[in-house]
Amino acid sequence: MHINDLPHEILSNILQETVDANEAEGVGYTYGLSQAPLPLEKAKLTKYVRGPLSPECQRWDATNSIRQVCGQWHEWALNYNFEHVFERRWRGAERWANLSIRRGSYSVYELIDSPSGYAVYRDPFGHLKETDRLFANASGCANAVRRMWFNGFYTAETDKLILSVVSHCPQLEYLSVPWTVLRRGTADDWVDLLNVGTGTGKPLHSLEFQAVCLPHDQALSLEEDPTPSPLDDPRVDFSALKRLKIFGNTLHKPICDEDLSQIARTATNLECLDITNLSTISVAGMLALVKASYSTLRVLEHSPRSSDGFWHPFPGRLDNGEHICELLAGLPEMRDLSISVPYMCADMFANHETKLRGELQVRATDICGCSTATGPSVRAERLEAVTVAVRRLINARKRTRLELSAELFFAGCIFQPEKELVHGDFALAEISSGGQWPVRKQPSTLGPYGQTGTYGKDEGYWDAVSEEEYLQAVSRGWVAL
């Protein structure tokens, strides 16, 4: 029996084991020089191990011998190499003339006592252009792509190249792009990118936007770009999308609530929604997508974290005063929840039929029904009702043999209802109480940055007190909510 007559799964496992062995035995590093001498300049150079090779290079080297056996193995190797494509902007300008492009010859390079090299200009977008050219001319490589990730490309030229590369990959399912692609791409570009109802290939399964603050020239170019928003076109359809992630803050045409409201018109089947580390999307924009995918949403994270850690920007206020606690509690498929909301109350944790598991995190700025006129004793009662509701929910999940842990970030403290502990900096409360409170405290392993502890040398140490003691301090006005 010929090896190619084996079932595809068995043959694939054999080739995978071979590739793993080749990677383990192959070259995993590259060389550099201590400096890049200019033309006609004499400088003594010292070579050093520059760092590990990228995973893409190691995979390509590991399949080199497999690609030369036969057509079937060659096709398997292409699928293995091009399944995940990561494009990073080239940083630096050094290129060594005497370093062989055949990494297997590095052992010979180690014998050279007097290495030489030259500072040579290298196009920072060269890799992206080569990828576009390759996929345009080699459809077999483009058809193997399932996941693509672009990082460091924010110009009009690179946005067009990214859209061109994506258009060559009909089987693409996972895509991570700069948010500028949304601002400069046309409606036709996005119809092709989402690939819904086009009749070729697969629709996009996961979409991720990355945002950063741009240099002045790039920011000005983006602000002056006249391209109309593709989201205004009804042909742009997000109905096949299962995962949407928006990450990073920017000041230049950021993704905002209005964009999410337009996406929500068709994004009715999301299973994962992740909005992290940005302050341009409020609770209202997040809720537009939650309501659109109410029956399918499983993972929800809305964390508008700021650069100073625990003190999150205000997560937004709903204009209509809508009570969202019951809405969030009623999500039928929700399993993983980490959310920032203006208010919270016991209703958010009242549904014991929920599918929540793992870690539950809620960040809130106030308690539902409270105002500036609400007295400290009333606030303490309502906060206690929230922690009691969380403990009941945790116990209900335990009865179904599913573990659930919860953390509440509120009033500058971290609450752990299951342990009945409150972590925070209580130095001012000790002064206000004249040293009467707290009666018992213990060092906290948590801090403004969560379980990583306090960040920096000037923030002091956090303490942990019992929930009962904390609520007593709130009732007496020693701790302000």
C-alpha positions in Angstrom: 0.0 0.0 0.0 1.4 3.4 -1.0 1.6 6.0 1.7 -0.6 8.4 -0.4 -3.4 5.8 -0.4 -3.8 6.3 3.4 -6.8 8.2 4.6 -6.2 12.0 4.5 -6.4 12.3 8.3 -3.7 9.7 8.9 -1.4 11.1 6.2 -1.9 14.6 7.5 -0.9 13.4 11.0 2.3 11.7 9.6 3.3 14.9 7.8 2.5 17.0 10.9 4.8 14.8 13.0 7.5 15.2 10.4 7.2 19.0 10.4 7.3 19.2 14.2 10.6 17.2 14.1 12.0 19.4 11.4 11.2 22.5 13.4 12.8 21.1 16.5 16.0 20.3 14.6 16.0 23.3 12.3 17.5 26.8 12.7 15.5 28.8 15.1 17.6 32.0 15.2 19.1 34.7 13.0 22.2 36.9 13.2 22.8 40.6 13.3 25.8 43.0 13.5 26.7 45.5 16.2 26.2 48.4 13.9 25.4 49.3 10.3 28.5 51.0 8.7 27.9 53.7 6.2 29.6 53.5 2.7 33.4 54.1 2.8 33.3 53.9 6.6 35.6 51.4 8.4 34.3 50.1 11.6 34.9 47.0 13.5 31.8 44.8 13.5 30.7 42.2 16.0 28.1 39.6 15.1 25.6 38.5 17.6 22.6 36.2 17.7 19.8 38.7 16.8 16.9 36.7 18.0 14.5 33.9 17.2 13.1 33.4 13.7 9.5 34.1 13.2 7.1 31.2 13.3 6.3 31.7 9.6 10.0 31.2 8.6 10.3 28.1 10.8 7.2 26.6 9.3 8.5 27.3 5.7 11.9 25.7 6.5 10.3 22.7 8.2 8.2 21.9 5.1 11.0 22.5 2.5 11.7 18.8 2.0 8.0 17.8 2.0 7.2 20.3 -0.7 9.6 18.5 -3.1 8.2 15.0 -2.8 5.0 15.1 -4.9 2.1 17.2 -5.8 -0.1 16.0 -3.0 2.5 16.7 -0.3 3.3 20.0 -1.9 -0.4 21.0 -1.7 -0.5 19.9 2.0 2.6 22.0 2.8 1.1 25.0 1.1 -2.1 24.7 3.1 0.0 24.3 6.3 2.2 27.4 5.6 -0.5 29.7 4.3 -3.3 28.8 6.6 -2.2 31.7 8.9 -0.7 34.8 7.4 0.8 37.5 9.6 1.9 40.8 8.0 4.0 43.2 10.1 5.5 46.5 9.0 9.2 46.2 8.5 11.1 48.3 11.2 14.8 49.1 10.6 17.1 49.3 7.6 19.9 46.9 8.2 20.6 44.1 5.7 23.7 42.0 5.8 25.3 41.2 2.4 27.3 38.2 3.6 24.5 36.4 5.5 23.1 33.6 3.4 19.4 33.5 2.8 19.7 29.7 3.3 19.4 29.4 7.0 20.8 25.9 6.8 24.2 27.5 6.0 24.4 29.5 9.3 26.9 27.0 10.7 29.4 28.2 8.1 28.6 31.9 9.0 29.7 31.1 12.5 33.2 30.4 11.3 33.6 33.9 9.9 36.0 36.0 12.1 35.5 39.3 10.3 31.9 39.8 9.4 30.9 42.6 7.1 27.6 44.3 6.3 26.0 47.5 4.9 23.1 49.7 5.8 20.7 49.2 2.9 17.3 50.8 2.5 14.4 48.4 2.7 10.8 49.3 1.7 8.8 49.1 4.9 5.8 47.9 2.9 7.8 45.5 0.8 6.5 42.3 2.5 2.9 43.5 2.0 3.5 44.3 -1.7 5.1 40.9 -2.3 2.2 39.1 -0.6 -0.3 40.9 -2.8 1.8 40.0 -5.9 2.1 36.3 -4.8 -1.6 35.9 -4.1 -2.6 37.6 -7.4 -0.4 35.2 -9.4 -0.7 32.0 -7.2 -4.4 31.2 -6.5 -3.4 27.9 -4.8 -1.6 29.9 -2.1 -4.4 32.4 -1.7 -7.0 29.6 -1.4 -5.2 28.1 1.5 -5.5 31.3 3.7 -7.9 31.0 6.6 -6.6 33.7 9.0 -4.8 37.0 8.3 -3.4 39.6 10.6 -2.0 43.0 9.6 -0.1 45.2 12.0 1.6 48.6 11.6 0.0 49.6 8.3 -2.0 52.9 8.5 -1.5 54.7 5.2 -3.8 55.1 2.3 -1.4 53.0 0.2 -1.3 50.1 2.7 -5.1 50.1 3.2 -5.5 49.6 -0.6 -2.9 46.8 -0.5 -4.6 45.1 2.5 -8.0 45.2 0.7 -6.3 43.8 -2.4 -4.7 41.0 -0.5 -8.0 40.1 1.2 -9.8 40.1 -2.1 -7.5 37.2 -3.4 -8.5 34.9 -0.4 -12.0 33.5 -0.9 -11.6 31.0 2.0 -10.6 33.6 4.5 -12.5 33.3 7.9 -10.5 35.3 10.5 -9.3 38.8 9.8 -7.5 41.4 11.9 -7.0 44.9 10.3 -6.3 48.5 11.2 -9.4 50.6 11.7 -8.3 52.8 8.8 -9.4 50.1 6.4 -13.0 50.8 7.5 -12.5 54.6 7.0 -10.8 54.3 3.6 -12.5 51.2 2.1 -15.4 51.6 -0.2 -18.7 49.8 0.0 -17.6 47.4 -2.8 -14.4 46.6 -0.9 -16.4 45.7 2.2 -19.0 43.6 0.3 -16.0 41.7 -1.0 -14.3 41.5 2.4 -17.4 40.2 4.3 -18.1 37.9 1.4 -21.8 37.4 2.2 -24.0 36.2 -0.7 -21.2 36.6 -3.3 -21.4 33.0 -4.4 -17.6 32.4 -4.0 -15.7 31.1 -1.0 -16.8 31.5 2.7 -18.2 34.5 4.5 -16.0 36.1 7.1 -16.3 34.5 10.5 -14.3 36.8 12.7 -13.3 40.5 12.3 -11.0 42.5 14.5 -10.2 46.2 14.3 -6.9 47.6 15.8 -6.6 51.3 16.6 -3.6 53.5 17.5 -2.8 57.2 17.7 -1.1 58.2 14.4 1.8 60.5 13.7 0.8 64.0 12.5 1.2 63.4 8.8 -0.7 60.1 8.8 -3.5 61.5 11.0 -3.9 64.6 8.7 -4.1 62.3 5.7 -6.8 60.2 7.3 -8.8 63.2 8.5 -8.8 64.7 5.0 -9.8 61.4 3.2 -13.1 62.0 1.5 -14.2 58.3 1.2 -17.8 57.9 2.3 -18.5 55.4 5.1 -19.2 51.9 3.6 -21.5 51.2 6.5 -24.1 53.5 4.9 -24.5 51.1 2.0 -27.2 48.4 2.6 -25.2 45.9 0.7 -22.6 45.7 3.5 -23.8 42.7 5.4 -22.5 41.5 8.8 -25.0 38.8 9.3 -22.5 35.9 8.8 -20.1 37.5 11.3 -19.7 35.5 14.6 -17.0 37.4 16.3 -16.3 41.2 16.4 -13.4 42.7 18.3 -12.5 46.4 18.5 -9.2 47.2 20.4 -7.2 50.3 21.1 -7.8 54.0 21.4 -7.3 56.7 18.7 -8.1 60.3 18.2 -8.4 60.1 14.4 -11.8 59.1 13.0 -12.3 56.5 15.7 -14.9 53.8 15.6 -17.9 55.2 17.6 -21.5 54.5 18.7 -22.8 55.5 15.3 -20.7 53.0 13.5 -21.9 50.2 15.9 -25.5 51.2 15.4 -25.1 50.8 11.6 -23.3 47.5 12.0 -26.1 46.3 14.3 -28.6 46.6 11.5 -27.3 43.3 10.0 -25.0 41.9 12.7 -27.7 39.6 14.2 -25.6 36.4 14.7 -22.7 37.5 16.8 -21.4 35.0 19.4 -18.5 37.1 20.7 -18.3 40.8 21.1 -15.1 42.3 22.5 -14.7 46.1 22.9 -11.5 46.8 24.8 -9.1 49.6 25.7 -11.0 52.5 24.0 -13.2 55.3 25.2 -15.0 56.3 22.0 -17.6 53.5 22.3 -20.1 53.9 25.1 -22.6 51.5 26.6 -25.2 52.7 24.1 -23.2 51.6 21.2 -22.3 48.3 22.8 -26.0 47.6 23.7 -27.0 48.2 20.0 -25.0 45.1 19.1 -26.1 43.2 22.2 -29.8 43.7 21.3 -29.1 42.8 17.6 -27.5 39.5 18.6 -29.5 38.9 21.8 -30.3 35.2 21.1 -26.7 34.2 20.0 -24.3 36.2 22.1 -22.0 34.0 24.2 -19.0 36.2 25.1 -19.3 39.9 25.9 -16.5 42.2 27.0 -16.8 45.9 27.2 -13.7 47.3 29.0 -13.0 51.0 28.2 -9.8 50.8 30.2 -7.6 53.9 30.5 -3.8 54.1 30.6 -3.9 54.6 34.4 -5.3 51.2 35.1 -8.1 50.7 37.5 -9.7 54.1 37.1 -11.7 53.3 34.0 -13.2 56.1 31.9 -16.9 56.7 32.6 -18.6 53.9 30.5 -21.4 56.1 29.3 -24.9 57.0 30.3 -28.1 55.9 28.4 -30.2 58.8 27.3 -33.5 57.0 27.8 -32.6 55.8 31.3 -33.0 52.2 30.2 -32.5 49.6 32.9 -30.0 47.2 31.3 -29.4 44.9 34.3 -32.4 42.7 33.4 -31.4 42.8 29.7 -27.9 41.5 30.5 -29.2 38.9 32.9 -31.6 37.5 30.3 -29.1 36.8 27.6 -29.9 33.1 26.9 -26.5 32.0 25.6 -24.2 34.2 27.6 -21.2 32.3 29.1 -18.5 34.8 29.6 -19.2 38.4 30.8 -16.8 41.3 31.5 -18.6 44.6 31.3 -18.5 48.3 32.3 -21.9 49.8 33.0 -23.1 53.1 34.5 -25.2 51.3 37.1 -25.7 47.9 38.5 -28.1 46.2 40.9 -29.2 42.8 42.1 -31.3 42.3 39.0 -28.2 41.7 37.0 -27.5 38.5 38.9 -31.1 37.3 39.5 -31.3 34.8 36.6 -30.1 31.5 38.0 -30.9 29.7 34.7 -28.0 31.6 33.0 -25.1 29.7 31.3 -22.4 31.9 32.9 -19.2 30.1 33.9 -15.6 31.0 34.6 -14.9 34.6 35.6 -17.6 37.3 35.8 -16.4 40.9 36.0 -18.6 43.9 36.4 -17.4 47.5 36.5 -19.9 50.1 37.6 -20.0 53.7 38.7 -23.1 53.6 40.8 -26.0 51.5 42.1 -29.3 51.6 40.3 -31.9 53.9 41.9 -29.2 56.0 43.7 -28.6 59.7 43.3 -26.7 62.4 45.1 -29.5 62.7 47.6 -29.4 59.0 48.6 -28.2 58.4 52.1 -25.2 56.2 53.0 -27.3 53.6 54.8 -29.6 53.1 51.8 -26.5 52.8 49.5 -25.0 50.2 51.9 -28.3 48.2 51.8 -28.5 48.2 48.0 -24.8 47.3 47.7 -25.3 44.4 50.1 -28.2 43.2 48.0 -25.9 43.1 45.0 -23.2 41.0 46.7 -25.9 38.7 48.2 -27.3 38.2 44.7 -23.9 37.4 43.3 -23.3 34.7 46.0 -26.7 33.1 45.2 -25.8 33.0 41.5 -22.4 31.4 42.3 -24.1 28.8 44.5 -26.7 28.1 41.8 -24.0 27.4 39.2 -22.2 25.1 41.6 -25.4 23.0 41.9 -25.1 22.4 38.2 -21.4 21.5 38.6 -20.2 24.6 36.8 -17.7 26.9 38.5 -18.3 30.7 38.5 -16.2 33.3 40.2 -17.1 37.0 40.3 -15.3 40.3 40.8 -17.1 43.7 41.1 -15.1 46.9 40.5 -16.9 49.6 42.3 -16.1 52.8 44.3 -12.4 52.3 43.7 -12.4 48.9 45.3 -12.5 45.3 44.1 -15.3 43.1 45.6 -15.0 39.3 45.9 -18.5 38.3 47.0 -17.7 34.6 47.1 -15.0 35.2 49.7 -16.9 38.2 51.3 -13.8 40.4 50.9 -13.3 43.9 49.7 -9.9 45.1 48.5 -8.9 48.7 48.4 -6.9 51.6 49.8 -8.6 52.4 53.1 -6.1 55.0 54.5 -8.6 57.9 54.4 -11.3 55.8 55.9 -9.0 54.9 58.8 -8.4 58.6 59.4 -12.1 59.5 59.1 -13.0 56.9 61.7 -10.3 58.1 64.1 -8.6 54.8 64.0 -11.7 52.8 65.0 -12.0 51.2 61.6 -11.2 48.6 60.3 -11.1 46.3 63.3 -9.5 43.5 61.2 -7.6 43.8 57.9 -5.2 41.8 55.9 -2.7 42.5 53.1 -4.3 42.4 49.7 -2.8 40.6 46.7 -4.9 42.7 44.4 -4.4 46.3 43.3 -5.5 49.0 40.8 -4.3 46.6 38.1 -6.2 43.6 39.3 -4.3 40.4 40.2 -1.0 41.9 39.1 -0.8 43.9 42.3 -0.2 47.6 42.7 1.6 49.2 39.7 4.5 51.6 40.5 6.1 52.8 43.7 3.8 55.7 44.7 0.4 54.0 44.8 0.9 52.4 48.3 -0.5 49.0 49.3 -4.0 47.7 49.3 -5.7 46.1 52.2 -8.6 43.5 52.3 -11.4 43.9 54.8 -14.5 41.8 55.3 -17.6 42.8 53.4 -19.5 43.3 56.6 -17.0 45.7 58.0 -16.9 47.6 54.7 -20.7 48.0 54.7 -20.6 49.3 58.3 -18.1 51.9 57.2 -20.3 53.0 54.4 -23.3 53.3 56.7 -21.3 55.5 59.1 -20.0 57.7 56.3 -16.4 56.7 56.7 -16.3 55.3 53.2 -18.0 57.3 50.4 -19.7 55.5 47.5 
